[in-house]
């Protein structure tokens, strides 16, 4: 049976064909970059590396942090294109508006799901939590087990979207 979901094609292109998207809003801390680099050095780039490239604009849509590490490891020079290398990407062909929407979508924590910390706590304790990408906050949820009958108030945080919606409603009501 044919898959009803549209799929990208995986191709190999030269690094010099890729332009990092100038609008990419994703940032990475020095500490997170070190962890990502350590994982890449230990395991390589897996599954196409999550690199999504728009053939129409030559922009990278997803995978900017990994690309910067691959550039560093390969000693790629952006200006001279020296040390150009092959890279496996998922190729798409979309307009700039769709490209930007996809860039934000791929980086949006709200669509990535949430961690099931109970399941996570059952995973083999011998794993390297740093290579797994877990931070102190993740680990704090795993290590602390509160009694079920404990009656405490846990603060909730409204999403930016909900706050903006409330502000818009207040403006309309005025």
N, C-alpha and C positions, 0 to 999 in steps of 0.2 A: 504494500500500500504506500502511496506517495505521501510524504510528510506535508501536512497542511500549513506548516509554519515556514515562512520565508527564512532562508539561511544564507549567511555570507559565504564567500569562497575564500579558502586559504591559499595564499600565493607567497612566493619568495621574491622580495625586491631588494634593491640596494638601499642602504641607510641614507644615502644622499638624496633619494627620492622623497624622503619624509621631511615635512616641515612641522615642528611642534606648534600646536594651535596657539596663537598669540593671546587668545582670550581665555585659555584654560584656567579655571579658578582654583584648581586643586593645589595645595601646598603640602610640603612634608617637612617635619622637624628633622633636625640633624640626627637625633636619636633614632627616629623611625627609619630614616634613610640608612643608618648603620645596620639596623636589623634587616631591612629589605636586601641590602647588599650582601649581608652574611648569608641569608637564605638563598639568594641567587647563586652565590659562589658555591654553596653546599649542594644545591639541587638543580641548578641550571634554570633556564627559562622553559617553563612547562606549558603545554597546551597553546602554543602560539604566543605565549607571554601576555595574553590579554590585549595585545596590540591591535587596535582597529584603525585602519587607514582609509581616508576618503580619497578615492582616485580622482574625483572631480576637482578637488581643491589642493590635493597633495598634503592636506593637514592630517596630523595624528589626532584621532578622536578619543582614544583611550590608551593608557599605558605610558604616560609621560615620565613618571618616576622611574619605571623600569628601563625606559629608553635612555634616560640620563645616566643610569648606572652602566648599561651596556656600552654607551659612548665612552664612559670613563675607563672601563675595563679594556675596551678595544682601542683606546687612545685616539678616538675619532676627532678630527679637527673640523668644526662646522664651517669655518671660513675657506679652508683650502680643499676640503673633502678628502684629506689625507687619511689613510687607514679606513677607507670605506669598507663596509662589510655587508654580508647578506643577512636579511632579517625576515622571519616568517610573520605575516600579518593576515588579519581578516580584512578583506577588501570590501568596501561599500562604495556606492556611487550615488550620493545624495546632494541636495542643495545646501547652502551654508546655514540656513535656518534650521533644517533638520539635523545637520551636523552638530550645531550648538546644542540643540535639545538632547541629542544622544550623548554628547560630552557631559552635560550636567546629569543626565539620567544614569550613566555608568558610574558617576562619582557620588550619587545621592545615597546617603545612609538610610533614608526613609524607604527605599525600595530594595535594600539588601537583606531585609529580615533582621530578626533579633537573635542573639545568642541564647540557646537553651543551656543555662548554667548547670542545671541538674544533670543533663546528659554529659556536659563538658567535664563535670567532676568525676564521671565514671571512666573517662578515657585514661589509658595507661599513664600512671604518674611518672614514668620514666621519660616522657617526651621532653624535648627542649622547648620550654614555654616561649623563649625568645624567638626561636626559629618558627614556632607556630604562630607568631605574631600577637601573642597575648600581652597585654600591658598590666600595670598594677591594678587598674580598676577592674579588669576582667578577673584577675587573680583574687581580688578582694571578695568578689561575688562567689567564687568557688570555695575559698577557705572559711568563710563565715557561714555557719549554719545556725539560724535563729530558731528558738523553740517555736513550735506551731501555735501554742496558746499565748504567745507574747502579744500584748495589745499595744501597738505603737502606731503613731500617725506617720506615714511616709509622705513627704512632700511630692507633689506632682509638678511636672513642668509642661507648660503649654508649648506646642510647636510654634515656630515663627509664623506659619501660615494662619493658625488660629488667632494669634495676637493681632496680626495684620487685619484679619477679617473683623475682629472686634473693633479695632480702631476705625475701619471703614464704616461699620454700622453706626458708631458714635458720630462720625462726621455727617452721615446722612441724616441722622435724627436731629442734628442741630439746625 
